[in-house]
Amino acid sequence: MRCMRVRFLELISASQEFLNERVDDIKKEKEKQLEKEEEEKRKAEEERAQLLKGTPVTIETFLTWKEKFDKEMAEMTKKNHQQEGPTKRLTGKELFMSDNALDTSDMDLLDESDKVQVDESLFQDMGDLDLEEELDLEDDDES
Protein backbone atom coordinates (compact mmCIF):
# COMPACT_ATOMS: atom_id res chain seq x y z
CA MET A 1 0.00 0.00 0.00
CA ARG A 2 2.83 2.27 0.80
CA CYS A 3 4.32 1.57 -2.59
CA MET A 4 1.08 2.59 -4.27
CA ARG A 5 0.97 5.76 -2.27
CA VAL A 6 4.51 6.68 -3.32
CA ARG A 7 3.71 5.96 -6.96
CA PHE A 8 0.53 7.97 -6.66
CA LEU A 9 2.48 10.94 -5.24
CA GLU A 10 5.07 10.55 -8.00
CA LEU A 11 2.27 10.56 -10.55
CA ILE A 12 0.72 13.68 -9.00
CA SER A 13 4.04 15.55 -8.88
CA ALA A 14 4.83 14.52 -12.47
CA SER A 15 1.43 15.73 -13.67
CA GLN A 16 1.83 19.01 -11.73
CA GLU A 17 5.25 19.49 -13.27
CA PHE A 18 3.85 18.78 -16.74
CA LEU A 19 0.99 21.23 -16.22
CA ASN A 20 3.36 23.92 -14.90
CA GLU A 21 5.60 23.47 -17.94
CA ARG A 22 2.58 23.62 -20.24
CA VAL A 23 1.33 26.83 -18.56
CA ASP A 24 4.81 28.34 -18.92
CA ASP A 25 4.85 27.40 -22.62
CA ILE A 26 1.43 28.98 -23.14
CA LYS A 27 2.58 32.16 -21.37
CA LYS A 28 5.70 32.32 -23.55
CA GLU A 29 3.62 31.86 -26.71
CA LYS A 30 1.25 34.65 -25.65
CA GLU A 31 4.19 36.94 -24.86
CA LYS A 32 5.73 36.19 -28.27
CA GLN A 33 2.37 36.88 -29.92
CA LEU A 34 2.03 40.20 -28.06
CA GLU A 35 5.57 41.18 -28.98
CA LYS A 36 4.86 40.29 -32.61
CA GLU A 37 1.65 42.39 -32.60
CA GLU A 38 3.46 45.33 -30.98
CA GLU A 39 6.21 45.06 -33.59
CA GLU A 40 3.60 45.07 -36.39
CA LYS A 41 1.89 48.12 -34.85
CA ARG A 42 5.22 49.89 -34.55
CA LYS A 43 6.06 49.14 -38.18
CA ALA A 44 2.62 50.32 -39.31
CA GLU A 45 3.06 53.56 -37.35
CA GLU A 46 6.50 54.08 -38.88
CA GLU A 47 5.09 53.52 -42.38
CA ARG A 48 2.24 55.95 -41.68
CA ALA A 49 4.71 58.51 -40.32
CA GLN A 50 6.86 58.05 -43.42
CA LEU A 51 3.83 58.61 -45.65
CA LEU A 52 2.90 61.75 -43.75
CA LYS A 53 6.48 62.96 -43.76
CA GLY A 54 6.71 62.92 -47.55
CA THR A 55 9.37 64.60 -49.60
CA PRO A 56 10.66 67.99 -48.53
CA VAL A 57 9.66 70.61 -51.10
CA THR A 58 12.36 72.81 -52.49
CA ILE A 59 12.23 75.13 -55.47
CA GLU A 60 14.04 72.57 -57.63
CA THR A 61 11.77 69.66 -56.68
CA PHE A 62 8.67 71.80 -57.13
CA LEU A 63 9.73 73.00 -60.57
CA THR A 64 10.53 69.42 -61.60
CA TRP A 65 7.15 68.24 -60.35
CA LYS A 66 5.32 71.15 -62.02
CA GLU A 67 6.96 70.46 -65.37
CA LYS A 68 5.99 66.79 -65.15
CA PHE A 69 2.45 67.69 -64.01
CA ASP A 70 1.97 70.19 -66.85
CA LYS A 71 3.07 67.58 -69.39
CA GLU A 72 0.63 65.03 -67.94
CA MET A 73 -2.23 67.54 -67.98
CA ALA A 74 -1.46 68.55 -71.58
CA GLU A 75 -1.47 64.88 -72.62
CA MET A 76 -4.73 64.29 -70.76
CA THR A 77 -6.49 67.23 -72.37
CA LYS A 78 -5.16 66.20 -75.79
CA LYS A 79 -6.55 62.68 -75.25
CA ASN A 80 -9.89 64.09 -74.10
CA HIS A 81 -10.17 66.30 -77.16
CA GLN A 82 -9.25 63.40 -79.44
CA GLN A 83 -11.82 61.12 -77.81
CA GLU A 84 -14.61 63.70 -77.80
CA GLY A 85 -14.10 64.77 -81.38
CA PRO A 86 -15.20 68.02 -82.99
CA THR A 87 -18.91 67.53 -82.20
CA LYS A 88 -18.55 68.08 -78.47
CA ARG A 89 -20.00 71.39 -77.27
CA LEU A 90 -18.12 73.26 -74.58
CA THR A 91 -19.76 74.05 -71.28
CA GLY A 92 -20.10 77.62 -70.06
CA LYS A 93 -17.13 77.23 -67.76
CA GLU A 94 -14.99 75.78 -70.55
CA LEU A 95 -15.98 78.65 -72.85
CA PHE A 96 -15.19 81.18 -70.14
CA MET A 97 -11.81 79.58 -69.39
CA SER A 98 -10.82 79.33 -73.06
CA ASP A 99 -11.92 82.81 -74.24
CA ASN A 100 -10.86 85.92 -72.33
CA ALA A 101 -13.31 88.05 -74.31
CA LEU A 102 -16.15 86.47 -72.30
CA ASP A 103 -14.70 88.01 -69.15
CA THR A 104 -16.64 91.24 -69.64
CA SER A 105 -19.27 92.33 -67.19
CA ASP A 106 -22.97 91.93 -67.97
CA MET A 107 -23.45 95.62 -67.20
CA ASP A 108 -21.17 96.50 -70.12
CA LEU A 109 -23.39 94.51 -72.46
CA LEU A 110 -26.62 96.32 -71.56
CA ASP A 111 -27.86 99.23 -73.65
CA GLU A 112 -28.35 102.60 -72.03
CA SER A 113 -32.12 102.12 -72.33
CA ASP A 114 -31.94 98.86 -70.35
CA LYS A 115 -30.16 100.38 -67.37
CA VAL A 116 -32.30 101.23 -64.33
CA GLN A 117 -31.75 104.48 -62.48
CA VAL A 118 -32.31 104.34 -58.71
CA ASP A 119 -32.97 107.46 -56.65
CA GLU A 120 -31.13 106.67 -53.41
CA SER A 121 -32.63 109.68 -51.63
CA LEU A 122 -35.93 107.79 -51.42
CA PHE A 123 -34.33 105.25 -49.09
CA GLN A 124 -32.47 107.61 -46.75
CA ASP A 125 -35.36 108.30 -44.32
CA MET A 126 -36.44 104.68 -43.80
CA GLY A 127 -36.16 105.09 -40.01
CA ASP A 128 -39.28 107.32 -39.91
CA LEU A 129 -41.52 104.54 -41.21
CA ASP A 130 -43.47 102.52 -38.66
CA LEU A 131 -43.36 99.08 -40.24
CA GLU A 132 -44.72 97.32 -37.14
CA GLU A 133 -48.14 98.98 -37.49
CA GLU A 134 -48.36 97.84 -41.10
CA LEU A 135 -47.45 94.30 -40.09
CA ASP A 136 -50.11 94.35 -37.33
CA LEU A 137 -52.73 95.47 -39.85
CA GLU A 138 -51.77 92.69 -42.23
CA ASP A 139 -52.02 90.11 -39.41
CA ASP A 140 -55.50 91.36 -38.49
CA ASP A 141 -56.64 91.09 -42.12
CA GLU A 142 -55.50 87.48 -42.33
CA SER A 143 -57.57 86.35 -39.31
VENWO-V648737 format. One record per pair of residues at least 4 apart in sequence whose ideal C-beta (glycine too) atoms are under 6 Angstrom apart, sorted by the first residue. I is the first residue (numbers start at 0). J is the second residue. Records with the same first field share a line. If there is no record, write none. Layout:
I = J, J
This chain:
56 = 60, 61
64 = 68
83 = 87
89 = 93, 94
94 = 98
95 = 101
103 = 107
109 = 113, 114
